[in-house]
Structures are given as C-alpha cells and as structure tokens.
Amino acid sequence: MTRAHHRDFRSSQPVVPLRDGSTVRTWKNKFGVDHVFIADRNENMVYGGFVGWIHSEGLYSAISRIRRDYG
C-alpha cells in the first residue's frame, strides 16, 4: 500500500462505521486506483493509502474483515 495524498480524502465515501466512531472510507480515482482512508469521529483523516489494480481484491477483502470484526 502506498500513502495517499490528503487532498483525495474529500472525494472518499464512508463504507464502514467503526465502534469507536471512526470510519473506513473508500474512493476510486479516474484511473481505477482504489484508495482507502480512516477518518476519526470528527471526520479528520487519520490515514490514507492506495493499492495497485492487482491488489484491489485484497484491499476489499481486508475491508470486509474490518466490517465483520470491528464494525
């Protein structure tokens, strides 16, 4: 995973609310590159990263596990 730029955070949408009030957010840019962000309960970006196309399936599998275990 490569660190994402904070400017892309505003384009992301919440996909998994977490128990502590933070959220997992995702965004796909115009080139089809999947991004994931973690926002705190005040909607401030805590982390942002993106994966290459060949790793997108793994990213979404991880998000599903997060939803199951922490959502």
PyMOL Python script that loads the backbone (N, CA, C, O; Angstrom):
from pymol import cmd

cmd.read_pdbstr("""\
ATOM      1  N   MET A   1       0.852  -1.164   0.000  1.00  0.00           N
ATOM      2  CA  MET A   1       0.000   0.000   0.000  1.00  0.00           C
ATOM      3  C   MET A   1       0.900   1.229   0.000  1.00  0.00           C
ATOM      4  O   MET A   1       1.915   1.291   0.695  1.00  0.00           O
ATOM      5  N   THR A   2       0.493   2.189  -0.796  1.00  0.00           N
ATOM      6  CA  THR A   2       1.211   3.452  -0.910  1.00  0.00           C
ATOM      7  C   THR A   2       0.393   4.536  -0.228  1.00  0.00           C
ATOM      8  O   THR A   2      -0.835   4.544  -0.311  1.00  0.00           O
ATOM      9  N   ARG A   3       1.073   5.443   0.442  1.00  0.00           N
ATOM     10  CA  ARG A   3       0.360   6.535   1.119  1.00  0.00           C
ATOM     11  C   ARG A   3      -0.377   7.408   0.114  1.00  0.00           C
ATOM     12  O   ARG A   3       0.155   7.763  -0.937  1.00  0.00           O
ATOM     13  N   ALA A   4      -1.601   7.739   0.458  1.00  0.00           N
ATOM     14  CA  ALA A   4      -2.421   8.617  -0.383  1.00  0.00           C
ATOM     15  C   ALA A   4      -2.257  10.061   0.067  1.00  0.00           C
ATOM     16  O   ALA A   4      -1.912  10.341   1.216  1.00  0.00           O
ATOM     17  N   HIS A   5      -2.510  10.957  -0.854  1.00  0.00           N
ATOM     18  CA  HIS A   5      -2.446  12.386  -0.545  1.00  0.00           C
ATOM     19  C   HIS A   5      -3.732  12.805   0.161  1.00  0.00           C
ATOM     20  O   HIS A   5      -4.819  12.335  -0.176  1.00  0.00           O
ATOM     21  N   HIS A   6      -3.597  13.688   1.138  1.00  0.00           N
ATOM     22  CA  HIS A   6      -4.772  14.123   1.907  1.00  0.00           C
ATOM     23  C   HIS A   6      -5.827  14.821   1.058  1.00  0.00           C
ATOM     24  O   HIS A   6      -6.995  14.848   1.446  1.00  0.00           O
ATOM     25  N   ARG A   7      -5.457  15.383  -0.081  1.00  0.00           N
ATOM     26  CA  ARG A   7      -6.439  16.079  -0.921  1.00  0.00           C
ATOM     27  C   ARG A   7      -7.506  15.122  -1.449  1.00  0.00           C
ATOM     28  O   ARG A   7      -8.620  15.548  -1.755  1.00  0.00           O
ATOM     29  N   ASP A   8      -7.174  13.826  -1.560  1.00  0.00           N
ATOM     30  CA  ASP A   8      -8.136  12.854  -2.074  1.00  0.00           C
ATOM     31  C   ASP A   8      -9.138  12.397  -1.023  1.00  0.00           C
ATOM     32  O   ASP A   8     -10.148  11.774  -1.351  1.00  0.00           O
ATOM     33  N   PHE A   9      -8.864  12.703   0.218  1.00  0.00           N
ATOM     34  CA  PHE A   9      -9.760  12.313   1.311  1.00  0.00           C
ATOM     35  C   PHE A   9     -11.164  12.858   1.101  1.00  0.00           C
ATOM     36  O   PHE A   9     -12.142  12.157   1.362  1.00  0.00           O
ATOM     37  N   ARG A  10     -11.277  14.081   0.640  1.00  0.00           N
ATOM     38  CA  ARG A  10     -12.595  14.708   0.484  1.00  0.00           C
ATOM     39  C   ARG A  10     -13.452  14.030  -0.585  1.00  0.00           C
ATOM     40  O   ARG A  10     -14.672  14.194  -0.593  1.00  0.00           O
ATOM     41  N   SER A  11     -12.830  13.273  -1.482  1.00  0.00           N
ATOM     42  CA  SER A  11     -13.584  12.549  -2.503  1.00  0.00           C
ATOM     43  C   SER A  11     -14.086  11.194  -2.010  1.00  0.00           C
ATOM     44  O   SER A  11     -14.916  10.566  -2.667  1.00  0.00           O
ATOM     45  N   SER A  12     -13.598  10.749  -0.879  1.00  0.00           N
ATOM     46  CA  SER A  12     -13.948   9.417  -0.379  1.00  0.00           C
ATOM     47  C   SER A  12     -15.319   9.403   0.281  1.00  0.00           C
ATOM     48  O   SER A  12     -15.834  10.428   0.727  1.00  0.00           O
ATOM     49  N   GLN A  13     -15.895   8.196   0.328  1.00  0.00           N
ATOM     50  CA  GLN A  13     -17.208   7.989   0.929  1.00  0.00           C
ATOM     51  C   GLN A  13     -17.085   6.978   2.061  1.00  0.00           C
ATOM     52  O   GLN A  13     -16.339   6.007   1.936  1.00  0.00           O
ATOM     53  N   PRO A  14     -17.802   7.184   3.161  1.00  0.00           N
ATOM     54  CA  PRO A  14     -17.758   6.210   4.261  1.00  0.00           C
ATOM     55  C   PRO A  14     -18.371   4.878   3.826  1.00  0.00           C
ATOM     56  O   PRO A  14     -19.432   4.847   3.203  1.00  0.00           O
ATOM     57  N   VAL A  15     -17.690   3.779   4.161  1.00  0.00           N
ATOM     58  CA  VAL A  15     -18.204   2.451   3.826  1.00  0.00           C
ATOM     59  C   VAL A  15     -18.344   1.553   5.045  1.00  0.00           C
ATOM     60  O   VAL A  15     -19.134   0.609   5.031  1.00  0.00           O
ATOM     61  N   VAL A  16     -17.578   1.838   6.109  1.00  0.00           N
ATOM     62  CA  VAL A  16     -17.669   1.029   7.324  1.00  0.00           C
ATOM     63  C   VAL A  16     -17.584   1.942   8.546  1.00  0.00           C
ATOM     64  O   VAL A  16     -16.531   2.519   8.819  1.00  0.00           O
ATOM     65  N   PRO A  17     -18.691   2.075   9.284  1.00  0.00           N
ATOM     66  CA  PRO A  17     -18.606   2.787  10.565  1.00  0.00           C
ATOM     67  C   PRO A  17     -17.998   1.847  11.599  1.00  0.00           C
ATOM     68  O   PRO A  17     -18.377   0.678  11.675  1.00  0.00           O
ATOM     69  N   LEU A  18     -17.074   2.343  12.381  1.00  0.00           N
ATOM     70  CA  LEU A  18     -16.417   1.530  13.397  1.00  0.00           C
ATOM     71  C   LEU A  18     -16.970   1.863  14.776  1.00  0.00           C
ATOM     72  O   LEU A  18     -17.537   2.935  14.989  1.00  0.00           O
ATOM     73  N   ARG A  19     -16.798   0.938  15.700  1.00  0.00           N
ATOM     74  CA  ARG A  19     -17.379   1.075  17.045  1.00  0.00           C
ATOM     75  C   ARG A  19     -16.934   2.324  17.782  1.00  0.00           C
ATOM     76  O   ARG A  19     -17.686   2.866  18.591  1.00  0.00           O
ATOM     77  N   ASP A  20     -15.725   2.785  17.514  1.00  0.00           N
ATOM     78  CA  ASP A  20     -15.204   3.950  18.233  1.00  0.00           C
ATOM     79  C   ASP A  20     -15.615   5.281  17.603  1.00  0.00           C
ATOM     80  O   ASP A  20     -15.180   6.340  18.055  1.00  0.00           O
ATOM     81  N   GLY A  21     -16.449   5.235  16.565  1.00  0.00           N
ATOM     82  CA  GLY A  21     -16.905   6.456  15.907  1.00  0.00           C
ATOM     83  C   GLY A  21     -16.096   6.822  14.682  1.00  0.00           C
ATOM     84  O   GLY A  21     -16.486   7.719  13.934  1.00  0.00           O
ATOM     85  N   SER A  22     -14.986   6.153  14.459  1.00  0.00           N
ATOM     86  CA  SER A  22     -14.203   6.402  13.251  1.00  0.00           C
ATOM     87  C   SER A  22     -14.849   5.658  12.078  1.00  0.00           C
ATOM     88  O   SER A  22     -15.748   4.841  12.275  1.00  0.00           O
ATOM     89  N   THR A  23     -14.388   5.946  10.862  1.00  0.00           N
ATOM     90  CA  THR A  23     -14.948   5.305   9.682  1.00  0.00           C
ATOM     91  C   THR A  23     -13.854   4.899   8.717  1.00  0.00           C
ATOM     92  O   THR A  23     -12.797   5.525   8.639  1.00  0.00           O
ATOM     93  N   VAL A  24     -14.136   3.838   7.986  1.00  0.00           N
ATOM     94  CA  VAL A  24     -13.319   3.448   6.839  1.00  0.00           C
ATOM     95  C   VAL A  24     -14.003   4.058   5.627  1.00  0.00           C
ATOM     96  O   VAL A  24     -15.213   3.918   5.451  1.00  0.00           O
ATOM     97  N   ARG A  25     -13.237   4.725   4.809  1.00  0.00           N
ATOM     98  CA  ARG A  25     -13.766   5.414   3.630  1.00  0.00           C
ATOM     99  C   ARG A  25     -13.016   4.930   2.398  1.00  0.00           C
ATOM    100  O   ARG A  25     -11.835   4.592   2.486  1.00  0.00           O
ATOM    101  N   THR A  26     -13.679   4.893   1.265  1.00  0.00           N
ATOM    102  CA  THR A  26     -13.012   4.485   0.032  1.00  0.00           C
ATOM    103  C   THR A  26     -13.285   5.479  -1.085  1.00  0.00           C
ATOM    104  O   THR A  26     -14.224   6.273  -1.038  1.00  0.00           O
ATOM    105  N   TRP A  27     -12.424   5.401  -2.088  1.00  0.00           N
ATOM    106  CA  TRP A  27     -12.554   6.234  -3.285  1.00  0.00           C
ATOM    107  C   TRP A  27     -11.777   5.570  -4.401  1.00  0.00           C
ATOM    108  O   TRP A  27     -10.700   5.019  -4.168  1.00  0.00           O
ATOM    109  N   LYS A  28     -12.308   5.614  -5.608  1.00  0.00           N
ATOM    110  CA  LYS A  28     -11.612   5.116  -6.786  1.00  0.00           C
ATOM    111  C   LYS A  28     -11.377   6.300  -7.712  1.00  0.00           C
ATOM    112  O   LYS A  28     -12.326   6.983  -8.097  1.00  0.00           O
ATOM    113  N   ASN A  29     -10.124   6.550  -8.072  1.00  0.00           N
ATOM    114  CA  ASN A  29      -9.843   7.702  -8.922  1.00  0.00           C
ATOM    115  C   ASN A  29     -10.183   7.408 -10.376  1.00  0.00           C
ATOM    116  O   ASN A  29     -10.620   6.305 -10.701  1.00  0.00           O
ATOM    117  N   LYS A  30      -9.985   8.385 -11.250  1.00  0.00           N
ATOM    118  CA  LYS A  30     -10.388   8.242 -12.655  1.00  0.00           C
ATOM    119  C   LYS A  30      -9.602   7.169 -13.397  1.00  0.00           C
ATOM    120  O   LYS A  30      -9.996   6.758 -14.488  1.00  0.00           O
ATOM    121  N   PHE A  31      -8.501   6.712 -12.819  1.00  0.00           N
ATOM    122  CA  PHE A  31      -7.704   5.646 -13.421  1.00  0.00           C
ATOM    123  C   PHE A  31      -8.065   4.271 -12.861  1.00  0.00           C
ATOM    124  O   PHE A  31      -7.463   3.265 -13.237  1.00  0.00           O
ATOM    125  N   GLY A  32      -9.051   4.233 -11.961  1.00  0.00           N
ATOM    126  CA  GLY A  32      -9.488   2.976 -11.378  1.00  0.00           C
ATOM    127  C   GLY A  32      -8.627   2.494 -10.229  1.00  0.00           C
ATOM    128  O   GLY A  32      -8.659   1.313  -9.884  1.00  0.00           O
ATOM    129  N   VAL A  33      -7.851   3.400  -9.626  1.00  0.00           N
ATOM    130  CA  VAL A  33      -6.992   3.039  -8.500  1.00  0.00           C
ATOM    131  C   VAL A  33      -7.794   3.186  -7.211  1.00  0.00           C
ATOM    132  O   VAL A  33      -8.357   4.245  -6.933  1.00  0.00           O
ATOM    133  N   ASP A  34      -7.838   2.106  -6.427  1.00  0.00           N
ATOM    134  CA  ASP A  34      -8.617   2.092  -5.191  1.00  0.00           C
ATOM    135  C   ASP A  34      -7.843   2.707  -4.031  1.00  0.00           C
ATOM    136  O   ASP A  34      -6.687   2.371  -3.774  1.00  0.00           O
ATOM    137  N   HIS A  35      -8.520   3.618  -3.345  1.00  0.00           N
ATOM    138  CA  HIS A  35      -7.974   4.301  -2.177  1.00  0.00           C
ATOM    139  C   HIS A  35      -8.793   3.930  -0.948  1.00  0.00           C
ATOM    140  O   HIS A  35      -9.991   3.662  -1.045  1.00  0.00           O
ATOM    141  N   VAL A  36      -8.143   3.917   0.195  1.00  0.00           N
ATOM    142  CA  VAL A  36      -8.835   3.699   1.463  1.00  0.00           C
ATOM    143  C   VAL A  36      -8.330   4.734   2.459  1.00  0.00           C
ATOM    144  O   VAL A  36      -7.146   5.071   2.479  1.00  0.00           O
ATOM    145  N   PHE A  37      -9.235   5.227   3.274  1.00  0.00           N
ATOM    146  CA  PHE A  37      -8.904   6.225   4.278  1.00  0.00           C
ATOM    147  C   PHE A  37      -9.539   5.823   5.603  1.00  0.00           C
ATOM    148  O   PHE A  37     -10.576   5.160   5.633  1.00  0.00           O
ATOM    149  N   ILE A  38      -8.915   6.224   6.679  1.00  0.00           N
ATOM    150  CA  ILE A  38      -9.502   6.101   8.007  1.00  0.00           C
ATOM    151  C   ILE A  38      -9.744   7.525   8.501  1.00  0.00           C
ATOM    152  O   ILE A  38      -8.848   8.369   8.482  1.00  0.00           O
ATOM    153  N   ALA A  39     -10.974   7.769   8.943  1.00  0.00           N
ATOM    154  CA  ALA A  39     -11.331   9.077   9.493  1.00  0.00           C
ATOM    155  C   ALA A  39     -11.693   8.905  10.959  1.00  0.00           C
ATOM    156  O   ALA A  39     -12.332   7.923  11.338  1.00  0.00           O
ATOM    157  N   ASP A  40     -11.282   9.864  11.781  1.00  0.00           N
ATOM    158  CA  ASP A  40     -11.668   9.807  13.187  1.00  0.00           C
ATOM    159  C   ASP A  40     -13.130  10.226  13.330  1.00  0.00           C
ATOM    160  O   ASP A  40     -13.789  10.547  12.341  1.00  0.00           O
ATOM    161  N   ARG A  41     -13.624  10.222  14.550  1.00  0.00           N
ATOM    162  CA  ARG A  41     -15.035  10.533  14.782  1.00  0.00           C
ATOM    163  C   ARG A  41     -15.397  11.958  14.383  1.00  0.00           C
ATOM    164  O   ARG A  41     -16.579  12.268  14.235  1.00  0.00           O
ATOM    165  N   ASN A  42     -14.409  12.832  14.205  1.00  0.00           N
ATOM    166  CA  ASN A  42     -14.654  14.207  13.777  1.00  0.00           C
ATOM    167  C   ASN A  42     -14.432  14.398  12.285  1.00  0.00           C
ATOM    168  O   ASN A  42     -14.379  15.524  11.790  1.00  0.00           O
ATOM    169  N   GLU A  43     -14.304  13.273  11.570  1.00  0.00           N
ATOM    170  CA  GLU A  43     -14.102  13.276  10.123  1.00  0.00           C
ATOM    171  C   GLU A  43     -12.769  13.883   9.693  1.00  0.00           C
ATOM    172  O   GLU A  43     -12.665  14.448   8.604  1.00  0.00           O
ATOM    173  N   ASN A  44     -11.760  13.768  10.537  1.00  0.00           N
ATOM    174  CA  ASN A  44     -10.401  14.152  10.173  1.00  0.00           C
ATOM    175  C   ASN A  44      -9.675  12.916   9.667  1.00  0.00           C
ATOM    176  O   ASN A  44      -9.829  11.830  10.226  1.00  0.00           O
ATOM    177  N   MET A  45      -8.889  13.075   8.615  1.00  0.00           N
ATOM    178  CA  MET A  45      -8.151  11.953   8.068  1.00  0.00           C
ATOM    179  C   MET A  45      -7.069  11.512   9.043  1.00  0.00           C
ATOM    180  O   MET A  45      -6.269  12.321   9.512  1.00  0.00           O
ATOM    181  N   VAL A  46      -7.059  10.214   9.339  1.00  0.00           N
ATOM    182  CA  VAL A  46      -6.043   9.624  10.194  1.00  0.00           C
ATOM    183  C   VAL A  46      -5.004   8.904   9.343  1.00  0.00           C
ATOM    184  O   VAL A  46      -3.810   8.946   9.637  1.00  0.00           O
ATOM    185  N   TYR A  47      -5.473   8.237   8.276  1.00  0.00           N
ATOM    186  CA  TYR A  47      -4.596   7.504   7.379  1.00  0.00           C
ATOM    187  C   TYR A  47      -5.224   7.460   6.001  1.00  0.00           C
ATOM    188  O   TYR A  47      -6.447   7.439   5.866  1.00  0.00           O
ATOM    189  N   GLY A  48      -4.388   7.446   4.986  1.00  0.00           N
ATOM    190  CA  GLY A  48      -4.849   7.259   3.619  1.00  0.00           C
ATOM    191  C   GLY A  48      -3.828   6.478   2.828  1.00  0.00           C
ATOM    192  O   GLY A  48      -2.625   6.709   2.945  1.00  0.00           O
ATOM    193  N   GLY A  49      -4.312   5.555   2.023  1.00  0.00           N
ATOM    194  CA  GLY A  49      -3.421   4.767   1.187  1.00  0.00           C
ATOM    195  C   GLY A  49      -4.137   4.291  -0.060  1.00  0.00           C
ATOM    196  O   GLY A  49      -5.363   4.353  -0.151  1.00  0.00           O
ATOM    197  N   PHE A  50      -3.355   3.812  -1.026  1.00  0.00           N
ATOM    198  CA  PHE A  50      -3.946   3.240  -2.226  1.00  0.00           C
ATOM    199  C   PHE A  50      -3.162   2.014  -2.642  1.00  0.00           C
ATOM    200  O   PHE A  50      -2.006   1.830  -2.263  1.00  0.00           O
ATOM    201  N   VAL A  51      -3.824   1.176  -3.434  1.00  0.00           N
ATOM    202  CA  VAL A  51      -3.204  -0.051  -3.921  1.00  0.00           C
ATOM    203  C   VAL A  51      -3.277  -0.095  -5.435  1.00  0.00           C
ATOM    204  O   VAL A  51      -4.154   0.516  -6.046  1.00  0.00           O
ATOM    205  N   GLY A  52      -2.354  -0.818  -6.028  1.00  0.00           N
ATOM    206  CA  GLY A  52      -2.386  -1.047  -7.474  1.00  0.00           C
ATOM    207  C   GLY A  52      -3.544  -1.946  -7.840  1.00  0.00           C
ATOM    208  O   GLY A  52      -4.117  -2.615  -6.981  1.00  0.00           O
ATOM    209  N   TRP A  53      -3.889  -1.963  -9.120  1.00  0.00           N
ATOM    210  CA  TRP A  53      -5.043  -2.724  -9.585  1.00  0.00           C
ATOM    211  C   TRP A  53      -4.978  -4.189  -9.166  1.00  0.00           C
ATOM    212  O   TRP A  53      -6.000  -4.774  -8.807  1.00  0.00           O
ATOM    213  N   ILE A  54      -3.800  -4.783  -9.207  1.00  0.00           N
ATOM    214  CA  ILE A  54      -3.705  -6.213  -8.903  1.00  0.00           C
ATOM    215  C   ILE A  54      -3.952  -6.510  -7.423  1.00  0.00           C
ATOM    216  O   ILE A  54      -4.147  -7.668  -7.054  1.00  0.00           O
ATOM    217  N   HIS A  55      -3.946  -5.489  -6.579  1.00  0.00           N
ATOM    218  CA  HIS A  55      -4.158  -5.680  -5.148  1.00  0.00           C
ATOM    219  C   HIS A  55      -5.541  -5.225  -4.676  1.00  0.00           C
ATOM    220  O   HIS A  55      -5.833  -5.283  -3.481  1.00  0.00           O
ATOM    221  N   SER A  56      -6.382  -4.780  -5.587  1.00  0.00           N
ATOM    222  CA  SER A  56      -7.706  -4.282  -5.199  1.00  0.00           C
ATOM    223  C   SER A  56      -8.555  -5.344  -4.520  1.00  0.00           C
ATOM    224  O   SER A  56      -9.236  -5.054  -3.537  1.00  0.00           O
ATOM    225  N   GLU A  57      -8.524  -6.552  -5.022  1.00  0.00           N
ATOM    226  CA  GLU A  57      -9.321  -7.618  -4.416  1.00  0.00           C
ATOM    227  C   GLU A  57      -8.902  -7.842  -2.963  1.00  0.00           C
ATOM    228  O   GLU A  57      -9.753  -8.021  -2.091  1.00  0.00           O
ATOM    229  N   GLY A  58      -7.612  -7.834  -2.705  1.00  0.00           N
ATOM    230  CA  GLY A  58      -7.118  -7.990  -1.341  1.00  0.00           C
ATOM    231  C   GLY A  58      -7.539  -6.844  -0.443  1.00  0.00           C
ATOM    232  O   GLY A  58      -7.869  -7.053   0.725  1.00  0.00           O
ATOM    233  N   LEU A  59      -7.529  -5.641  -0.980  1.00  0.00           N
ATOM    234  CA  LEU A  59      -7.972  -4.483  -0.201  1.00  0.00           C
ATOM    235  C   LEU A  59      -9.430  -4.644   0.209  1.00  0.00           C
ATOM    236  O   LEU A  59      -9.774  -4.439   1.373  1.00  0.00           O
ATOM    237  N   TYR A  60     -10.280  -5.008  -0.730  1.00  0.00           N
ATOM    238  CA  TYR A  60     -11.699  -5.141  -0.406  1.00  0.00           C
ATOM    239  C   TYR A  60     -11.972  -6.341   0.488  1.00  0.00           C
ATOM    240  O   TYR A  60     -12.933  -6.326   1.257  1.00  0.00           O
ATOM    241  N   SER A  61     -11.158  -7.363   0.405  1.00  0.00           N
ATOM    242  CA  SER A  61     -11.268  -8.481   1.360  1.00  0.00           C
ATOM    243  C   SER A  61     -10.933  -8.000   2.767  1.00  0.00           C
ATOM    244  O   SER A  61     -11.615  -8.353   3.729  1.00  0.00           O
ATOM    245  N   ALA A  62      -9.884  -7.196   2.881  1.00  0.00           N
ATOM    246  CA  ALA A  62      -9.497  -6.656   4.191  1.00  0.00           C
ATOM    247  C   ALA A  62     -10.587  -5.751   4.752  1.00  0.00           C
ATOM    248  O   ALA A  62     -10.871  -5.796   5.949  1.00  0.00           O
ATOM    249  N   ILE A  63     -11.196  -4.934   3.908  1.00  0.00           N
ATOM    250  CA  ILE A  63     -12.281  -4.064   4.361  1.00  0.00           C
ATOM    251  C   ILE A  63     -13.464  -4.906   4.844  1.00  0.00           C
ATOM    252  O   ILE A  63     -14.108  -4.555   5.833  1.00  0.00           O
ATOM    253  N   SER A  64     -13.752  -6.001   4.162  1.00  0.00           N
ATOM    254  CA  SER A  64     -14.830  -6.897   4.610  1.00  0.00           C
ATOM    255  C   SER A  64     -14.526  -7.491   5.976  1.00  0.00           C
ATOM    256  O   SER A  64     -15.421  -7.610   6.812  1.00  0.00           O
ATOM    257  N   ARG A  65     -13.264  -7.869   6.213  1.00  0.00           N
ATOM    258  CA  ARG A  65     -12.888  -8.403   7.529  1.00  0.00           C
ATOM    259  C   ARG A  65     -13.003  -7.328   8.596  1.00  0.00           C
ATOM    260  O   ARG A  65     -13.436  -7.605   9.715  1.00  0.00           O
ATOM    261  N   ILE A  66     -12.618  -6.104   8.259  1.00  0.00           N
ATOM    262  CA  ILE A  66     -12.741  -4.995   9.216  1.00  0.00           C
ATOM    263  C   ILE A  66     -14.217  -4.781   9.558  1.00  0.00           C
ATOM    264  O   ILE A  66     -14.567  -4.596  10.723  1.00  0.00           O
ATOM    265  N   ARG A  67     -15.079  -4.808   8.539  1.00  0.00           N
ATOM    266  CA  ARG A  67     -16.523  -4.629   8.761  1.00  0.00           C
ATOM    267  C   ARG A  67     -17.036  -5.723   9.700  1.00  0.00           C
ATOM    268  O   ARG A  67     -17.802  -5.440  10.622  1.00  0.00           O
ATOM    269  N   ARG A  68     -16.629  -6.934   9.476  1.00  0.00           N
ATOM    270  CA  ARG A  68     -17.089  -8.069  10.281  1.00  0.00           C
ATOM    271  C   ARG A  68     -16.558  -7.993  11.721  1.00  0.00           C
ATOM    272  O   ARG A  68     -17.302  -8.225  12.674  1.00  0.00           O
ATOM    273  N   ASP A  69     -15.278  -7.670  11.871  1.00  0.00           N
ATOM    274  CA  ASP A  69     -14.643  -7.742  13.183  1.00  0.00           C
ATOM    275  C   ASP A  69     -14.733  -6.466  14.017  1.00  0.00           C
ATOM    276  O   ASP A  69     -14.689  -6.531  15.246  1.00  0.00           O
ATOM    277  N   TYR A  70     -14.858  -5.302  13.364  1.00  0.00           N
ATOM    278  CA  TYR A  70     -14.785  -4.041  14.108  1.00  0.00           C
ATOM    279  C   TYR A  70     -15.959  -3.103  13.855  1.00  0.00           C
ATOM    280  O   TYR A  70     -16.069  -2.067  14.511  1.00  0.00           O
ATOM    281  N   GLY A  71     -16.826  -3.442  12.930  1.00  0.00           N
ATOM    282  CA  GLY A  71     -17.938  -2.557  12.587  1.00  0.00           C
ATOM    283  C   GLY A  71     -19.108  -2.673  13.517  1.00  0.00           C
ATOM    284  O   GLY A  71     -20.110  -1.980  13.338  1.00  0.00           O
TER     285      GLY A  71
END
""", "prot")
cmd.dss("prot")
cmd.show_as("cartoon", "prot")
cmd.util.cbc("prot")
cmd.orient("prot")
